[in-house]
Every structure is written in C-alpha cells, then in structure tokens.
Amino acid sequence: MTMRAGEARATAARWVAEHSPDIPDFMGAFLSGSVAWLPADAPLSPASDVDVMVVLSTPHPPPKPGKFRHGGALLEVTYLGWEPVPSSEEILASYHLAGALRGDTVLADPTGALGALREAVSRGYARREWVLRRCEEAERRVADGLAALDVSAPPYDRVTGWLFPTGVTTHVLLTAGLRNPTVRLRYLAARSLLLEYGRPEVHEELLGLLGCAHLGAERVARHLETMTDAFDAASAGPTTPYPFASDVTEAARPVSVGGGHDLLARGHHREAVFWIAATYARCLKILAHGGREAAFMPGFLDLAGDLGVGSAAGLRERALRVRAFLPRLRQVRDDILAANPDVATSGPVSGGHATRAAGSRRRPRPSTPP
C-alpha cells in the first residue's frame, strides 16, 4: 500500500517525539525535501525518503544518522547545528532551508524558535529580492564547487567533485521557479519547469553539460546494471565512516537503485544519469575503504567516459563548459523570474524576534548533498 505524504509526515513526527528526549541539545525538528512540498493526500513514491532536519543548539553537530526505516517510511535524519539561531534573513537567502521552512513543516518546537522563523520565512519567501538571493547562492555553489575540483583525486571523488556542482545548475532555475530543489529528481524537475516556461532547449543544454544528452536508454540501463552490482557489494560490506554511507544500504535500495529503475521505466533515462553516477561514486568510495573497489572500477570508468569525464583533461574541459554557461543560466533565471506570477515584487521581509542583528553574516549550511 502506497503511503501518503501526510502519513509520512505523521510518521516522522512520531519518530521525533519518541527520540528527541535522548538527543543532546535538541531544540526542534522540521521536514525538508519532497515530502515538505507535497499535498497531504499525495502518494509518496517508493523511491522517495522523508527528510527530517533535527536542530541542535550547538555549532558542532554529530554525524547524521542518515537513512533508516521507521513505521513503514524511509526516514533520512540530518542534524543541523544552530548556535546561535539564524535570522529569518539568513534562512530566506538559503535555497535549501527557505523551501523547507516556507510551509507547515515544523515537527517539534519546544523553544518556539522554529515557529517564529517559519512565520517570517513564509511571509518573505516569494519576494523577488529573496528569490534572487537564493538563485545567486545556488550559482555560487556551481562556481565554487568547480573551482575546488581536484582532478588528481581517485576517480570516484573527482567525478563527484564535478557532478554535484554541475547538477546545481538545475537548482538555480528551480529556485527561480519557486520549485523544490530536489536532489535525485533535479533534472526531471528542471525539465518540467522549462517545458512549462516554453524553454525545452535549455533542458537539452543542461543535459549536454552533464554529458548525457546523447545517451540512449539501453546504454543508461547498462550503467544502472553495473552500478547495482557495485551497490550490492558495498551494501553487503562492513559499516563505513562516510557521510552518505546510509544511502548504500538495503534500507536505501528503493531510493538508490529503485529510483533509477523508476526513471527508466517512465522513459526518462537521461534524467536518471545524475543519480546513477552519484550512487555509483558513493558505492566505490565505500568499497575503497576496504580495498574492494578494483573489480567495479571498469564499469564506473565506462560511465565516466560516456559523460566525457573519464580523464583529467575531460574533467577540466567539462568544468570549463559549465562555467562558460553561467551567463546564459543567469539570463534564463531572469526570464523565469520575470514570467513567474508567484514572485512578488514587494511585501514584508521578516518580522518579530526571528530577525537577528544585520551585522551577522553567518549562513547555516545543511549537511545534505547540493
């Protein structure tokens, strides 16, 4: 039986109520990700998890628990260290956090701080000033990530270092469209947005930057098959001290592997490539911890070669292409902002005690992937 978004939220709230007394420095929790954007009666895909952000009153949160099953839902719990509590302006400028706190997503709020933030963020969320600030934050992640690219790193690390900043190009546009900056489905969500705004050619350009615009369904299915072999080996091994290790477990299989099959079955094989490559790299990272990656490296290098990033020179060239695309990305962003009827040109920024002194520039960073 398919779980509805409202049921998934209730399950997450029960987990928080049961476990928050045992979490040191607990000060609240809220939902993020797709479940925070869906109507309560919308079905939750088996390939989706429920993102729970647990807020701690410490600047140094412990490693996140990650993905695990609870009450029929696949939860992904992340710790956020908020000391001091960020201002509503800082949240409004964060493209991941603003979307999570724009609606009724607070699961626990013993101090009242999250409720005050949510109220202020919901008022200012659609103001053009803040939408543009969030788009610019996403664009900085593209530029900064590519600038930090280390082509001498192991293949799985260097491909990851290029893959995620490149994928954030979709987040710039999704943010302009007031859409969920989703992780796994970012290219499919960008396709839907761009079709709605009459810009299908831009979606092809984004796929071209990723290096998969030319790939056929059979070729992508082959890459999914070899990635699954690596997933099986990595998920069967010992626990690895790696932030995304919980994405490579049997509990996470419906998302990490099933998500790729779902996209292929719906005819979106090119949009599946981002997640296949990301999961493949994570599997190899885990396997390398035990010296077991060699048997699965050829398949990964085959995928990297198809994307044009199989060598250091290829990575540099791909990164340069993405950086050269940024001015066009800004123009498309501005076109969407101008055409979006839900973007307000004026209105309240924030209010009440949710706002901290303007001199503070610390911006909270979620420990979720970009």
C-alpha positions in Angstrom: 0.0 0.0 0.0 1.4 3.4 -1.0 2.0 5.8 1.8 0.6 9.3 1.5 2.6 12.4 2.2 0.5 13.2 5.3 1.1 9.8 6.7 4.8 10.1 6.1 4.8 13.4 7.9 3.0 11.9 10.9 5.4 9.0 11.0 8.4 11.4 11.0 6.7 13.4 13.8 6.3 10.2 15.9 9.9 9.4 15.5 10.9 12.9 16.6 8.6 12.7 19.7 10.0 9.2 20.6 13.7 10.1 20.2 14.1 13.8 20.9 14.3 13.3 24.7 17.5 11.3 24.1 19.1 13.7 21.6 21.6 16.1 23.3 21.0 19.8 22.7 17.7 19.1 20.9 15.8 22.3 20.1 13.4 21.3 17.3 12.8 19.5 14.0 11.3 20.2 10.7 10.7 18.5 7.3 12.7 19.1 4.2 12.8 17.6 0.7 9.9 16.4 -1.4 7.6 15.5 1.5 7.7 19.1 2.6 6.3 20.2 -0.8 3.6 17.6 -1.5 0.0 17.9 -0.5 -1.0 15.7 2.4 -3.1 13.4 0.2 -0.4 13.0 -2.5 1.1 9.5 -2.8 4.8 9.2 -1.7 6.9 7.3 -4.3 8.6 4.2 -3.0 11.7 5.8 -4.4 11.4 8.8 -2.0 12.6 9.2 1.5 11.3 11.6 4.2 13.9 14.2 5.1 13.9 15.2 8.8 16.1 18.1 9.9 16.9 17.9 13.6 18.0 21.2 15.0 20.6 21.2 17.8 21.7 24.2 19.9 25.4 23.5 19.2 27.8 24.8 16.5 29.2 21.2 16.1 26.5 18.7 15.4 27.4 15.0 15.4 27.3 12.9 12.1 23.8 12.5 10.8 22.0 9.2 11.4 21.1 9.1 7.7 18.5 6.7 6.2 16.6 4.1 8.1 13.2 2.5 8.2 10.6 3.6 10.8 6.9 2.9 10.8 6.8 2.0 7.2 8.6 5.1 6.0 12.2 5.6 4.9 13.4 8.5 7.0 16.6 10.4 6.4 17.6 12.3 9.6 20.2 15.1 9.4 21.5 17.2 12.3 21.8 21.0 12.0 23.9 22.8 14.5 22.3 26.3 15.1 24.2 28.2 17.7 23.2 31.0 17.6 19.8 30.5 15.9 20.0 32.0 12.3 18.0 35.1 11.4 15.0 34.8 9.1 17.1 36.8 6.5 19.7 34.0 6.6 17.1 31.4 6.1 15.4 33.3 3.3 18.7 33.6 1.5 19.3 29.8 1.7 17.8 27.9 -1.2 17.6 24.6 0.7 16.4 25.9 4.0 13.9 28.6 2.8 11.9 26.0 0.9 11.8 23.7 3.9 10.5 26.5 6.2 8.1 28.2 3.9 5.2 26.0 4.9 3.7 24.0 7.8 6.7 21.7 8.2 7.7 22.1 11.9 7.6 18.7 13.7 8.8 19.9 17.1 9.5 23.3 18.5 10.0 23.3 22.3 11.6 26.8 22.3 9.3 28.5 19.8 12.3 29.5 17.6 11.3 27.4 14.6 7.8 28.7 14.6 9.0 32.3 14.6 11.3 31.6 11.7 8.7 29.7 9.8 6.2 32.6 10.1 8.8 35.2 8.9 10.1 33.0 6.1 6.5 32.2 4.8 5.9 36.0 4.5 9.1 36.8 2.6 9.6 33.6 0.7 8.2 34.7 -2.7 9.6 38.2 -2.6 11.8 38.8 -5.7 14.7 40.1 -3.6 14.9 36.8 -1.7 14.2 34.5 -4.7 17.1 36.2 -6.5 19.4 35.9 -3.4 18.7 32.2 -3.3 19.4 31.8 -7.0 22.7 33.5 -6.5 23.6 31.2 -3.6 22.9 28.2 -5.9 25.1 29.8 -8.6 27.9 30.3 -6.2 27.8 26.6 -5.3 28.3 25.8 -9.0 31.2 28.2 -9.4 32.9 27.4 -6.0 32.4 23.7 -6.4 34.0 23.6 -9.9 36.8 25.9 -8.7 37.7 23.3 -6.0 37.7 20.4 -8.4 40.7 18.1 -7.7 41.5 16.2 -10.9 44.2 14.2 -9.1 41.7 12.6 -6.7 40.6 9.0 -7.1 38.1 8.6 -10.0 35.0 8.4 -7.8 36.0 11.5 -5.8 36.9 13.6 -8.8 33.7 12.7 -10.7 31.7 13.5 -7.6 33.5 16.9 -7.3 32.4 17.8 -10.9 29.0 16.1 -10.8 27.3 17.9 -7.9 28.3 21.5 -8.9 27.2 20.8 -12.4 23.9 19.4 -11.2 23.3 22.6 -9.2 22.6 24.4 -12.5 19.2 22.9 -12.3 18.7 24.3 -8.7 19.3 27.8 -10.0 16.3 27.5 -12.3 14.1 25.5 -9.9 14.7 28.2 -7.3 13.6 30.9 -9.7 10.5 28.9 -10.4 9.7 28.5 -6.7 10.1 24.7 -7.1 11.6 22.1 -4.8 15.4 22.0 -5.4 15.3 18.2 -5.2 18.4 16.0 -5.3 17.6 12.8 -7.1 15.0 14.2 -9.5 16.6 17.5 -10.2 16.9 17.0 -14.0 13.3 15.7 -14.3 12.1 18.7 -12.2 14.0 21.1 -14.3 12.6 19.5 -17.5 9.0 20.1 -16.2 9.8 23.7 -15.2 11.4 24.5 -18.6 8.6 22.9 -20.6 6.1 25.0 -18.6 8.0 28.2 -19.4 8.4 27.2 -23.1 12.2 26.7 -22.9 12.7 22.9 -23.7 16.0 23.7 -25.5 17.5 24.8 -22.1 16.9 21.4 -20.7 18.8 19.8 -23.6 21.7 22.2 -22.8 21.7 21.2 -19.1 21.8 17.5 -20.2 24.6 18.4 -22.6 26.6 19.9 -19.7 26.1 16.7 -17.8 27.4 14.8 -20.8 24.3 12.5 -21.2 22.2 14.3 -23.8 23.4 11.7 -26.4 22.9 8.6 -24.4 20.2 6.0 -25.3 18.1 4.1 -23.0 19.9 0.8 -23.5 23.3 2.4 -22.6 21.9 4.0 -19.4 20.3 0.7 -18.4 23.7 -1.0 -18.7 25.2 1.6 -16.5 22.4 1.1 -14.0 23.1 -2.6 -14.0 26.8 -2.2 -13.3 26.1 0.4 -10.6 23.7 -2.1 -9.0 26.5 -4.7 -8.9 28.7 -2.2 -7.0 25.7 -1.3 -4.8 25.2 -5.0 -3.8 28.8 -5.4 -2.9 29.1 -2.1 -1.0 25.8 -2.6 0.9 26.9 -6.1 2.0 30.2 -5.0 3.5 31.0 -3.5 6.9 29.8 -0.1 8.1 32.0 2.7 6.6 32.6 6.1 8.3 31.3 8.1 5.4 28.6 10.8 5.5 26.5 9.2 2.8 27.0 5.5 3.8 23.4 5.2 4.7 22.5 5.8 1.0 24.2 2.5 0.2 22.3 0.0 2.4 19.4 -2.4 1.9 17.0 0.1 3.6 18.0 2.7 1.0 17.8 0.4 -2.1 14.3 1.6 -3.2 15.8 5.1 -3.5 19.4 4.5 -4.6 18.6 1.7 -7.1 14.9 1.7 -7.4 14.9 5.4 -8.2 17.0 4.8 -11.3 14.7 1.9 -12.5 11.6 4.1 -11.9 13.0 6.9 -14.2 14.0 4.4 -16.9 10.6 2.8 -16.8 9.0 6.2 -17.3 11.2 7.0 -20.3 13.4 9.5 -18.5 16.7 7.6 -18.9 18.8 10.7 -19.5 17.4 12.3 -16.3 18.4 9.2 -14.4 22.1 9.6 -15.2 22.9 12.1 -12.5 21.6 9.8 -9.7 23.2 6.7 -11.2 26.6 8.4 -11.4 26.2 9.8 -7.8 25.3 6.5 -6.3 28.0 4.6 -8.3 30.6 7.0 -6.9 29.4 6.6 -3.4 29.5 2.8 -3.8 33.1 2.9 -4.9 34.0 5.3 -2.1 32.7 2.7 0.4 34.3 -0.2 -1.4 37.6 1.6 -1.5 37.6 1.9 2.3 38.1 -1.9 2.4 40.2 -2.1 -0.7 37.4 -3.8 -2.7 36.8 -1.3 -5.4 39.0 -2.6 -8.2 36.5 -5.2 -9.6 33.9 -2.4 -10.0 36.1 0.4 -11.3 35.9 -0.6 -15.1 32.1 -0.1 -15.1 32.4 3.3 -13.4 35.1 4.4 -15.8 32.9 3.4 -18.7 30.2 5.6 -17.4 32.7 8.5 -16.7 33.9 8.1 -20.3 30.4 8.3 -21.7 30.0 11.6 -19.8 33.3 12.9 -21.1 34.9 13.0 -17.6 37.0 9.8 -17.8 40.2 11.7 -17.7 41.7 14.8 -16.0 41.6 16.7 -19.3 38.0 15.7 -19.8 37.0 16.9 -16.3 38.7 20.2 -16.9 37.0 20.7 -20.2 33.6 19.8 -18.8 34.1 22.2 -15.9 35.0 25.0 -18.2 31.9 24.4 -20.2 29.7 24.7 -17.2 31.4 27.9 -16.0 31.0 29.3 -19.5 27.3 28.5 -19.4 26.7 30.6 -16.2 25.9 33.9 -18.0 23.2 32.1 -20.1 21.9 30.4 -16.9 21.5 33.8 -15.3 19.5 35.1 -18.4 17.2 32.1 -18.2 16.9 32.5 -14.5 15.9 36.2 -15.0 13.4 35.2 -17.7 11.7 32.8 -15.3 11.7 35.3 -12.5 10.1 37.9 -14.8 7.4 35.5 -16.0 6.7 33.8 -12.7 3.3 35.2 -11.4 4.0 34.0 -7.9 7.2 36.0 -7.4 6.2 39.2 -5.5 8.0 42.5 -6.2 7.2 43.9 -2.7 6.0 42.8 0.7 7.3 42.2 4.2 10.8 40.8 4.6 10.5 39.3 8.0 9.3 40.2 11.4 9.5 39.9 15.2 12.2 38.2 17.1 13.1 35.9 14.3 15.4 38.6 12.9 19.0 38.8 14.3 21.3 41.8 14.0 22.1 42.7 10.4 25.8 42.6 11.2 25.8 38.8 11.4 26.6 37.1 8.1 26.9 33.5 9.2 24.8 31.4 6.9 23.5 28.0 8.0 24.5 25.1 5.8 22.6 21.9 5.6 24.7 18.7 5.5 22.6 17.4 2.7 24.2 17.0 -0.8 24.0 20.0 -3.0 
